Amino acid sequence: MRGIILKVYFDNAATTKVHPQVFEKMIPFLNEEYGNPSSIHSFGRKVRVAIEEARETAAEFINADPSEIYFVSNGTEANNFPILGIAKTVFSESTKNEIITSTVEHASVLESFEELSKLGFSVKIIDVTNDCVVDQKILQSQISSETSLVSLIHVNNETGAVNNIEKFSEFIRDKDIYLHTDAVQSFGKIDLDVKKMGIDSLSASAHKLHGPKGIGLVYAKAGTPLSPMILGGSQERNRRGGTEFTAGIIGFAEAIQTAKKEMEENFDKVNRLKNYFINGIEQSSLQNYSINCKESPFPFILSLTFNSDYYKNDSEAMLMFLDINGIAASNGAACTSGTLKPSHVIMNMGKSKEDASGTIRFSFSANNTIKEIDYTIEKLELMTKKFRK
Ligand SMILES: Cc1ncc(COP(=O)(O)O)c(C=O)c1O
């Protein structure tokens, strides 16, 4: 393949290509179906019906009731809203003010906790174990009679590590503590049943599952105390005012429908791709690297760290090298990758800043191919020669 530059997109945890069926379904709602869903005339009513059908699709997908689904603008808001909304409401009703999360959460969770800390909440942030996940005993040891909310990521966006949310909920359930999970990476890729998981709220974002950007959702179990996120409108049952992104909601529902149909097949395909990638790396000339959270059962993310004792790690230069060769990868969370800071997730897993600066995340979709992996490994071999100390 020497000399030929392939275009390889291995940044599907940052965002995915819109599914053609999603695009088709959205077009009428950017065009002739322009009614405001809050209007009482036929233009509006038609759009309202479509939105409520989309809500049913989303609810059914995770075994929830449509009244438990709130459409919001993205995964970031889908974390901000329940974390702030639950913590503040519980505090106003009971004065419980202790909230718990982990060190490897997405910034939208960590910064919600920071905000609550400024408001006087007592924040506990727990470490993950060597398996990259939260340990049940550590979590249990942190919980007290003052704990109102625990928020833990389901599938980590940088490592693919999977927290056993169902297990955590078992001992949280009878303690009057709310459990939120950031399911932005897992939603649409693996089966989610909110009842089985025993959670009170969950976040998801359409653009991670071949839907449009700018639309997310919150599941909040009936009865969950949840103050509004956006004031000034009665939309989303008074909890999230503002005229809905109609085409986005319709696109999200279609992305869910296609994900549902293709989930098993996509998972198996991506699993084969990830295993092929790992085998390929192991048989290549690459040395002095580690695969982070290698045992994770989630195949969509592969995180590689180059050992800084051997390499002049510089994530920006490494990603540029790959980009020049047509390969799109990431150094971690896409939302912060513009700044290319060493990842807090990788460092909180015990790696040095220098190692974190040599960490590259490859994230897959069912659109990727074996040929792309062969090509990428070839380029990684060249990259490591260039960056060797
Ligand atoms: C785990 C996780 N949570 C939240 C978000 C934020 O989602 P959005 O980009 O839709 O705001 C992301 C985005 O990368 C994510 O990976």
Ligand as a Chemical Component Dictionary entry (heavy atoms), coordinates in Angstrom:
data_LIG
# 
_chem_comp.id                   LIG 
_chem_comp.type                 NON-POLYMER 
_chem_comp.pdbx_formal_charge   0 
_chem_comp.three_letter_code    LIG 
# 
loop_
_chem_comp_atom.comp_id 
_chem_comp_atom.atom_id 
_chem_comp_atom.alt_atom_id 
_chem_comp_atom.type_symbol 
_chem_comp_atom.charge 
_chem_comp_atom.model_Cartn_x 
_chem_comp_atom.model_Cartn_y 
_chem_comp_atom.model_Cartn_z 
_chem_comp_atom.pdbx_ordinal 
LIG C1 C1 C 0 -18.917 9.809  27.625 1  
LIG C2 C2 C 0 -19.357 11.100 27.026 2  
LIG N1 N1 N 0 -20.213 11.873 27.702 3  
LIG C3 C3 C 0 -20.653 13.035 27.202 4  
LIG C4 C4 C 0 -20.236 13.485 25.973 5  
LIG C5 C5 C 0 -20.756 14.782 25.428 6  
LIG O1 O1 O 0 -21.585 14.541 24.335 7  
LIG P1 P1 P 0 -21.890 15.694 23.252 8  
LIG O2 O2 O 0 -20.698 15.760 22.365 9  
LIG O3 O3 O 0 -23.102 15.226 22.527 10 
LIG O4 O4 O 0 -22.113 16.943 24.017 11 
LIG C6 C6 C 0 -19.308 12.727 25.241 12 
LIG C7 C7 C 0 -18.764 13.215 23.958 13 
LIG O5 O5 O 0 -17.713 12.826 23.509 14 
LIG C8 C8 C 0 -18.881 11.486 25.775 15 
LIG O6 O6 O 0 -18.031 10.708 25.104 16 
# 
loop_
_chem_comp_bond.comp_id 
_chem_comp_bond.atom_id_1 
_chem_comp_bond.atom_id_2 
_chem_comp_bond.value_order 
_chem_comp_bond.pdbx_ordinal 
LIG C1 C2 SING 1  
LIG C2 N1 SING 2  
LIG C2 C8 DOUB 3  
LIG N1 C3 DOUB 4  
LIG C3 C4 SING 5  
LIG C4 C5 SING 6  
LIG C4 C6 DOUB 7  
LIG C5 O1 SING 8  
LIG O1 P1 SING 9  
LIG P1 O2 DOUB 10 
LIG P1 O3 SING 11 
LIG P1 O4 SING 12 
LIG C6 C7 SING 13 
LIG C6 C8 SING 14 
LIG C7 O5 DOUB 15 
LIG C8 O6 SING 16 
# 
